[in-house]
Each structure stands twice: as structure tokens, then as C-alpha cells.
Amino acid sequence: MSVDDQKMLNPTILDQPSKAKEIDSSHMLEACERTPYFCNDAFTQARKTEIPEKVQISNRFTMNRKTPRNILIVGMGGSAIGGEILRDWLTSRVSIPINVSQDYLLPAYANEDSLVIAVSYSGETEETLSTFIDALKRRCMIVTVSSGGHLRSFSQKLKLPHIPIPGNLPAPRAAIAYTFFPLVALMEKFQIIKNIEQEFVETLRILRQISEENSLQTPLEDNKAKTTASEIGDTTPIVYGFRQYKAVARRLKCQFNENSKVPSKFDVFSELNHNEIVGWEAPKNLTKNLSVILIRDPEEPSELNRRIEITKQIVTAKAHKIMEIHAKGKKPLAKIFSTLLVGDFTSIYLALLRGVDPTPTKTISHLKEEMKKRFDMTMKFEKEIKKFT
């Protein structure tokens, strides 16, 4: 059956483990269920990485460790979302700017006072390797995170600190624990944050609870993620977040794209009340195939709560369905990851309902192959690295 001919399967398939596992041949759901373990392992292992006081890159360049004036997380796709979550989590907590660079070059302000953390699950991401070299030229402080590839080999050659992560997960997006918690460990090592042990312990506890509640073994009627996926059905999901849930909204949109293989979009309050909301004036024949997921927090500020509730009233009359994913926990990190994990489960169950394996991303693979045919950047990167050795 071609993708264009696919029809939604009966939701009862989500309560048939053998059939669900047959579709999910690369075990994306199993990886999702193991998220609490991955988070604990990622943080524990990353904390063991030593960050030297200085690294002699060449006779002309010594990288000295110091408190950075700004932080740039470099990455693409599933390897970048950890940086976006870190930024949302720490925006109201630290005075140092944290930004995410998803390009071939760093922004103009990057210099020797910048901490650049280059993250690539495979270690072969073209844009990340290009930006890594740009960071070297600008004499930034650099730490890398990957499961291998040129990012690791270049780091080893230059004696730069590198945090290794497992390379046996179904896809980079399944490695969110390993692309986020090393960043937290680095924030500790550079003395940007401290005293997060209780927040981390709570996060693990909440994630274990959510993993159990949304596992394949938990029946549809008691399973938030299965229910949400069933309600989305064959409509197009739109995700609305706010403040510390901006990256969560983007993450869920991307998970629907890559896991569920459907178009999706996201937006954030209160910006969406100044543009996006007008789109809902469209005739219902255009909006009836849209479903909206609201990321909610029991402690959301009153001014945002009012906006969300008014928006909900407006959209209810036009959308196919409005659903909510509510944060759990007391501390921000637990709340953020609680909504993220429910969203991850939902995207996988929607894939299963569509009868598609969540893991393969054929279009991305095709694009990468076409890019290599036109120009393979590997030799260029290797020549640039030789200049520093």
C-alpha cells in the first residue's frame, strides 16, 4: 500500500501488542518507554566527562576554560531540540544568553568568550561540522557531543572535550535524553547552574510514571497518548505552547512529521494571538481537518491562562478537535519533560494507527544522498581541520 492510499486503522490496534510491534519494526516505541532510564544514564555518564582548564589546539591557539558570556548550542533536527529545551528551561534562571544555532555558521557575536556545544547524534551532520570549524576559527570554547563520526574524530585529533553517547538508538530524535542531559552536565561544569539534584530526581520519578501510564501495555481508555492519537485521527495536528513549553511544542510538531509522517505546525502564546488566531476566521471547510493540542500547566500565569481560554473558545467552533496535554510535577524540568514524553508517545501511536513504521525518514535520507552527489563536504572539513593540527 502506498503512502497516499493509507487509511487509518482501527484504534483497537493500539491494544494489540503483537500487531503494533509488527508495524514498529525498528522499536521506536520501546525506546520511548525507556526514556527514564536513558535520562538517568545520560546525565550520569556526562557528569564523568572532564573539561580541562586549557587545550592547546595549535601553536597559535589555546582554548582556556572560563565562565562564558554566552552559550551557543549547535545542531540540527533531533540533535538541536535539546538545546532549545535547555534555553526554555533556563531563560528565567540564568543571566547568560543561551541560543541555538541551526546553520553553517555561527552568529557574528561568537568569540573566545562564547561556549559552543556542538551536538550531532551521528557526528556527521554537515551544518554542525561546518559550524564546529567556524567556532575553531573564532577561538570559542568548544565541547562536542556525538555517538561517533567526524565530530568525534575531529575532537579527538584536536584534544577537545567530547561527550560520547550511544549510537544504537532507532533515530536521533529517540536520543533526546542523550542530547539534552549532557548540556545540563556542562552547565554544572561551567558553573552556570547548581543544586539541581532534587529537580533531576523529580523528573525521573515523573517520567517513570508517564512511561508506565502511556506504555503499549496500558489500554486505550486509560492511556492519554493513545487517546490523543485516536482523536487526532486523519486530521492535521497543530500544537500551541508558551514560555517554557515553546520547544516542547516544536518537538511535538517535529515528532508528528518524522514519526507519524504527517504535516503539522506549532505556534506559541501570546504571539499567536497577534497573527495565527486570524487564520481561524477561514471557512470551516478549510479548518475542519485541523486538530489543536494545547500544552497546559496548572500554574500557568493568569494573563496567559486568559489568552489560552479565549483562544480555545474561538478555535473550538472551527477545529475538528481540541486536546490538552497537562504538565506534571512541581519543578520546571519535570513539567517540561512530562509534556514532551506524552507528546512523543502520541506521535508514535499516531504512526501505528496509520500503519507506518515510526522510524524511517526516507525523504530526509533521499535529500542527504542528493546533497552528497552534488558536493561532499567531508574533504573540505578535513582540510580545514589540518590547518589546526
ZIHU-V388676 format. One record per pair of residues at least 4 apart in sequence whose ideal C-beta (glycine too) atoms are under 6 Angstrom apart, sorted by the first residue. I is the first residue (numbers start at 1). J is the second residue. Records with the same first field share a line. If there is no record, write none. Layout:
I->J  J
//
This chain:
1->5
6->354  355
8->233  234  353
9->13  353  355
11->230
13->19
14->220  226  349
15->219  220
17->21  216
20->216  352
23->352
24->28  29
25->357
26->170  359
28->170  348  358  359
29->216  348
31->169  170  174
32->344  345  348
33->211  215
34->38
35->207  341
36->204  207  208  211
38->42  177
39->177  181
40->204
42->177  178  181
43->181
46->163  181  182  185
47->185
49->163
51->65  161  189
53->65
54->62  64
55->63  159
56->62
57->61  63  158  388
58->388
61->139
63->141
68->115
69->113
70->97  114
71->98  115
72->99  101  114  116
73->83  100  117
74->101  118  128  131
75->79  80  119  128
76->80  102  125  127
78->172  173
79->119  120  121  172  179
80->100  102
81->251
82->179  180  183
83->100
84->100  247
85->180  247
86->183
87->98
88->244  246  247
89->332
90->94  98
94->192
101->106  131
104->127  130
105->134
106->110  131  134
110->114  138  140
111->138
112->139
114->140
115->141
116->135  140  142
117->143
118->128  132  144
119->145  179
120->125  128  146  151
121->147  172  175
122->149
123->146  148  149  150  151  152
124->149  150
126->377
129->150  381
133->384
135->140  142
136->388
142->160
143->161  186
144->151  155  162
145->163  182
146->151  152
147->165  167
148->152  167
150->154
152->162
154->385
155->160  162
158->388
163->182
165->178
169->174  175
170->174  359
171->359
173->258
175->179
176->180
177->181
187->192  193
196->200
199->331  333
202->329  331  334
203->333  334  337
206->328  329  334  338
207->337  341
210->214  338  341
213->218
214->223  225  345
218->222  223
220->226
224->342
225->342  345  346  349
226->349
228->323  346
229->346  349  350  353
231->321  323
232->237  291  350
235->289  291  320
236->263  289  290
237->256  264  291
238->265  290  292
239->249  252  253  266  293
240->267  294
241->245  246  248  249  268  295
242->268  269  304
244->332  336
245->249  295
246->268
247->251
248->295  339  340
249->266  295
250->266
251->340
252->343
253->264  266
255->259  344  347
256->260  262  264  347
257->264
258->361
259->347  348  351  358
260->347  350  351
261->356
267->272  276
269->304  307
270->307
272->276
273->277  307
280->314  315  318
282->286  287
284->288  318
287->318
288->320
290->319
291->320  321
292->315  319  322
293->323
294->324
295->325  339
296->324  326
297->327
300->304  305
315->319
316->322
325->339  342
327->335  338  339
328->338
329->334  335  338
334->338
348->358
351->356  358
372->376
377->381
//
